[in-house]
């Protein structure tokens, strides 16, 4: 824009005076324009520039960090791009605390070519995590943080495009044609080293959480129009937390985790969109096609970051970042969860240990440390699809049940008919038949509600790493009279028996069965008998005048 000063109408003035006025206004405009020109944004030479990181600067910075913090940072190069550019991995943690005591978090920027603020957020985050800030030190003590700042170096340093040399976008993996989801295998490893690097890290570390950072993008500019737009200050984007508009399945399963990240961003001064909640729309599905214009625009897809979820029950989350300060604040909000005990869980760490559920009952991982629970969680997650579950039904106040069969043979005993069910378990050596039959017969339930596991060609191997079961009693302080496994009374124990605590409105009852016990069983029939601490009545009686009238 050019500043112009327009005088009042001077057509009636003498020629000499008009000439003097023109000279005066020209001088004034020139002077004023000179004073204001640093503030005027139309002159490209005066725009503030974003520093564009070079490959040399990036790799020198990684080496600098590794040399400055050799005790905290381990630098690795698991893969390289088709043209030989390094794909790097940073492991940051406190070596004075055993790795088995820590959660594992993976941070990537799978769109970190043209979407540059996602990657620069990760670099800012590395600086914070290596700092002496108290929360950074706490995070290093309690977590292993794996960071892949630039997953797609060709895009970041050379092309500003999503696709690699084989036309594969590492973020999506190139689409469903490149995935075998039945075998959980990526079929194009030789064409996508960017994907191969991430999957290799996930397979090795089985992370509890995977956060993928996205941001302001240059991909919308055609290459011929990109020009100097790679460096101008002021490009922003609408920030969102926890998911992606193109794939609403790419999100934490617990909306409270998303809210914790959003609150951390808001505390730093940055708002976030809440997807379908802000849009006030229901999710879409195939049967909803006739009313597609009234449902949320997002669709479920399978992207690279979800590999960890599918294989290891990793909690995934995507971020859209307009400003790095916002991205770092929200990412810190996520990692803060791993440093503390989550709402209704018995341990510090992320809420990732429930692997199967049925009517408010859960199969959980076993172990007192993250290093113990991680292999248990992975084993149970990979087997749980074939578990059959059941409860006595309708449910009855004062007692709760949860039956889980981990083999096809044991599943045959879990039938809807109670008589058939009791006959099927009566001769099992691991069942106290008399005690269990008395328990079942003493209640008013008339059937088993059964959730059949999917069939498989091979027998499920015995449980190797232990197993847990979670029941939730709808009272604050009930008296727990007995917790039993297959009719046998369990002791109160956090390692071999049961434990309880109040959280989220429930008395949580957790049964913990160690590897040596779990490996010998394929049928786990948990029962909990309790006395409520308050008496609750149901039913409704019409007003007395109505009753009196009906008596006449």
N, C-alpha and C positions, 0 to 999 in steps of 0.2 A: 504494500500500500504506500502511496506517496501523499504527504501532507500538503494540502492546498489552502491558502488563505484568500477568500473571495471578498473584495471590497464592495461597498455600496455602489449603486449605479453611478458611473462617472461620465456617461456619454455627453452630458451637457457642459462639462468643464472645458475650459480653453485647452488647446493642444499642448501648451507648455506644462500646464498643471497636470494634464493626463499623463504626460511623459514622466514627470517627477513622481507621480503616484505609482506608476508601473515599476520604476526603479526602486522605490521605497518598498513596495510589496515583494518584489523579487529578492531584495536583500533580507527582508524580514523572514520570508519563507525559507531561504537558504540557511539563515542562522538558526531558526527554530528546528528545521529538519536535521541540521547537524547536531543540535543538542539532544534530540529525541531518537536519532537513528539507532543507538544501541538497544532501544526498547522496541523497535519495530520488527515484527516477525517475518515480513515478506522478503527481506533480504537474506538469501540463503547463507551468505558469508557471515552473517551475524548470529545464526542459530547456534544454540548450545548443542554440543555433540555427545553422543554416547560412545564410550570407548569400545571399539570392536576388538575382542580378544583374538590374538593370533595363536596359531598352533605352537609356535615357539614360546610365547608367553605362558600358555596353559601348561605345557609340559615342564617348563622351568619352575612354575609355581608349585606343581605337584612335588617336584624334587625338593624345592625349598621347604615345603611343609614337612616332608618326610625327614629332612635333615634337621629341621628346627625342633621337631617333636618325635624323635625316634622311639621313645618309650610308649607313645600313644598311637602312632599312626603307622600302619603297615601298607605299603604301596605294591600293587600287583597289576599285571597286564594280561588278563585272561584270554583276550582275543585281539585281533586287529582287523581293520576294514579291508575291503577288496584291494585297495591301493596301498595297504601297509600302515595306515594310521592307527595308533594305539587306542584300544578301548580299555580304560583303566578302572581299577577297583581300589577304593580306600577302605581299610578296616580301622575304625577308631574305637578304642576302649581302654579301660584302665587295666594294665597287666597285673596289678597287685591284687585283683579280685579274680577268682577262678571263673573261667568261661561258663562252666556248668551252672553258675549262680545267676546268669544273665539272660535276659530276653534278647532276641535277635531281630533287628530292623533293617530293611533294605530300602534305600532311597535312590530313585532313578529319575531320568528325564528323557523318556522314550521318544518324545517329540522335540528333543533339544537340538534340532537343527534350526529351522526357521522360528520356532517358538522359543526365543532366546531368553526371555525373563524366567522361564522355568529352570534353565541351566544356571543362570547367574544367581538365582535364589539358592540353588544348591551350593554354589561357591561361597556365598555369604554365610550359609548355614555351616559349612566346614570351618570357616573362621570362628564362628561362635562356639562350635563344639570343641575346638582346640583351645578355647580361651580359659581364663581362670574364673569365669563366672560360676557361682555356687551351683546353679542348676546344670550347667555343662559338666561340672565335676561329678555331680550326682548321677547324671545320665551315663557318663563313662563308667562309673562304678557298677551300675545296675543293668547296662545294656551293651551289646555289641552293635555298633552302627556301621553298616556296609553302605558305601556311597559310590555310585557310578555317575559322576557329574555330566559326562558327555557320552551318551550311548551311541550316537550317530555322528562321528567326527567328520565324515564326508559332507554331511548336510550342514554342520555347524561352521566348518572352516571354508567350504568351497561352493556348495550349491544353493543353500537356502531353500531347499526343496525337501519334502517328506521322504520321497522314494530313494532307495539305494540303486546301485548299478543294475540290479536285477528287477527293478520296479516293485520292490517290496517296502512297505512302510513298517518299520520295526515296532511301532506302537500297536498296530493291529495284528502284526504278523503276516500281513498281506491278504487276510480274509480267510474264511472257513476252509477254502480249498487247500490251504497249507497245513491244516491241523487234522490229526486223527484223535478225536476226543475220546473214543472208546479206549484207546491205548494210551491216551495222554502223551502223544508224541508229536513233535513238530517235524513235518515232512520235508522241509526245505532248509535244513541247517547249512548246507553247502552254498546256498544262495543268500543267506542272511546272517553273516557273522555277528551283526548287531543283536539279533534275537538269540543266537547261540550263546553269546556272552552272558546275557541276562539269565537264560534258562540254566546255564551251567552254575551260576552263582546260587540260584534258587535251589537246585538239586543238592548242592554241597551243604548249604547252610539251613535249609528248611525254615525260612524266617517266620517269625510270629506276625510281622506286619510288613507290608510293602506299600510305600508311598511313592507315587509317580507325579512329577511336577511338570506342569504345562504353563503356557503363558502367551504373551503378545507375539503374534506371528507375522512373518514376512511372506508366507506362502500365498497369500491372496493377491500379491502384486505379481503380474506377469514379469518375467525376467527383463524384458525390454523396458519396463517402467520402474524397476526396482531402484536403480540408480543409487542416490545418496540416502534413500529412505532407510537404509540399514542402520543409520546412525542418528536419526533425529530424535530429540527429546520430546516427549509429549504423547507418543503412541501408548494408549492404554487398552484395557479390555475389561469386560464385565466379569468381576471375580466370582468364582463359585468354589465351593468346598465339598469334598467328599465323593464326587461322582463326575460323570461326563454327560453332556447333552446327547451325544450319539450312542451312549451305552449306559443305561441306568442300572445295569447289573454290576458295573464297576464302582462299587461303593462299600463302605463298612456295613456289615449286617446289622449293627446296632446304631440306630439313629442318634443315640445319646453320645456316641463317640464323635459323630459329625458335629453335634451341637457343641461339644467341648472344644473342638477346633475352631468353630465359628466364634465362640465367645473369646477365645484367645486372640483372634484377629480383631474383633470389635474392641477389645481392651487396648490394642495398639492403634486404633483409629480407623480400621478398615471393615466395611460391611461385606456380607456374602449373600449370594442368592441361594435359595433353598429348593430349587427345582420344582417338582410337582406341587409342593406345599405352597410356594409363592404363586404358582400358576393356577392353583386351586383346581387341579385336574387329577382324575384317577388314571391308573396305569392302563396301558393298551395290551391287547392280546388278540390272537387270531379270531376268536368269536366276537371280538369288539369291532371288526372291520366296518360293519354298517354304521357305526357311530364314531369312526376314527377321528372326525373333526372335533369331537368333544373329549378326547383323551389326551394324556401327556404325549408330547411329540417323541420322547425318547423311546428306544427299543432295546431289548436285551441282546447283547452280542457277546462274543468271546474274543478278548484281546490278550496280548502277551502277558500283561500284569496279572491276569486271572489264572495263569498256569499254576502259580503258587497256591491259590485258593483250591483249585481242583485237585491238586496232588497232595498238599500238605495242610489244608485248612488254614492258610495264611489269610489274615485280614488285609484287604486291599483298599486303597483310597487314592483318588485322583484330585489334583488341585489345579485350578486355573489362576494364574498369578499376573496381576497388573503391575504391582510394585513389589520389589524383593523384600522390603520390610514386612509387608503383609504375608508373603509366603513363608518367611522365616518364623514369624509369630505363630502362624497356624501350624506349621510343622513342629515347632516347639510344643504347641498345645497337644499335638498327637503324642509326642514322645513323653510328655509329662504323665500321660496315662500309664505308661510302662513303669514309671518310678513309684507308683502308689497302688494301693489296693482298690480295685474296681468295685463299685457299688455292692454287688451281692456275691462276690467271689471270695474264697478263703485265703488267697495268696496275693501278694503284690504282683503286678504285671497286667498285660493286656487280656481282655476277655476273649480268649481263643480256645478254651478247653472243653466246650460242649460240642460233641460231634454227632449226636443224634437226639431227636426229641419226639415225644408222643404225649399229647394232652398234658403239658406242663411237667413232664418227667424227662430226665436227660441222662444219656450215657456221657461220661466225662473221662478225660485223661487221668492218669494216676501219677503221683509223685509229689515230693515236697519241695523240689527245686525246678527251675525252668529246664535245666538239662535233663532231668528225669521225665518231666511232663512232655517234652517235645517229641521224643520217639514214641511215647505212649499215644499222644495225640495223633501222630502221623499213622501209626499202625491201625488204630481204631477208625480213623477217618477213611482209610483205604478199604477197610473191611465192612464198615457199618451199613453199606447199601444192602447187604445180604442178611443183616440181623432182623429177626422178627421180634416185635414188641407186643405187650398186652398189659391190660389192667383189669381188675375186677370192676364190673359196671352194672348199674349206675353207681357212682362213687358215694361213699358213706362217711358221715362225720365220725371222727374217732379212729379211723383206720385208712391207710393208704397202701397201695401195692404197685409194683412195677416189675414185670417179668420180661427178661430179654434172653432170647435163644441165639447163640452165635454159630450154630451149625444147622444144616438142613435136617439132620436127624432129631435134634432137640426141638426144632421149630414145629415138627409134626405134633408134639404134645400140646402146643398152644392152640387149642380149638375153642370155638365160641361156646360150645356146650360145656357146662361146668362138670357134669358127670364124666363126660369123655376126657376132659382135661385132667381130673383127679385120677382117673384110671390110667391115663398115659404117663403120669409121673410117679405112680404108687410104687413101682418096682425099681426105681432108680436108686443106685447106691449112694448118691450124693444128696438124697432128699430124706428128711425126717418125715416119713409118710404120715404117721399118726398125728404129729404136731401140726403139719401143714394142712392135713385134711380138716382137723378141728378148727383151724384158723379160717379156712374158706367157708366151711359149713356154718360157722357161728354168725355170719353176716347175712344181710338181706339181698345181696347182689344176685342177679339171676343169670349172668353170662360174663364172658370175657370179651372185651373190646380188643380186637386183634389188628395189628398193622403188619402185614406180611412183608418180609424182605424179598428182594428180587432174586430169582433163581440164578444159579451159576453152574458152570460145567465142572468146576473143581471144588473139592472140599476146602472149607476155610481152615487154615492152620490154627493151632491153639494160640490163645492170647499170650504174647511173649512179655509185654512190658507192664502188665497190670491193667486194672480197669476200675472205673468209678461210676457211681450212680447217684443222681440228685433227685430228691423228692422235696416238695415245698408244701408245708402245712399252713393253712390260711389263718393262723393265729399268731399273736405276739409272743406268748409265753406258755405254750401247752406243756403238760407233763408227758415226756416220752416214756411210755411204759416198756416197750420192747421193740427192738429192730432186729429182724431175722433175715437170714439167707437160707432159702430152701427149708424153712421150718426150724433152723438152728439159730439160737440166740447169738447175736454179735456183741462184742464188747465195745465200749466207747474208746475210739482210737483214731488218730489222724493217719495212721499207716496201715492198720489192719483191723477194721471195724467201722464205727460210724462217729461222726462229729456233727454238731449243730450250731447255728448262729442265726440271729434275726437280721434280716435285710430286705429292703424293698417290700415291706408289708407281710413277708412270709417268715416262718421259722424254716430255715433251710436245713435239710438233713442230707448229709453227704456220706455215702458208703464207699469206703476205700479198700480195695482188695489187691494185695501185692502180687507180683509176678508168679511166685511159687504157688499161690492159691488159684489165681485166675487161669493158669495154664492147665489145671486139672479139671476144669469145668467148661461146659458149653451151654449150661442152662443156669441163669441167675434169677431167682425169684425173691425179690426184695419185698418185705412187708414191714410196715411201721404201725404200731398200735400206740395211740396217744389219748390223753384226756385234755379236752379244750380248757383254756383258762377262763372262758366266758361262755355263758349259755346263749345260744342263738336259736330263735324260733322262726319258722316260716309259716305262711298261710295268711288268710284274710277272712274276717268275719263281717258280714253285712251290718249296717247300723241297727241298733236295737229296735227302733220303730219299724224297720222292715221285717225283722224277725217276729215282732209282736203282730204285725199285720198278717203275716203268713200263718200265724197260729189260729186266727179267727175262722 
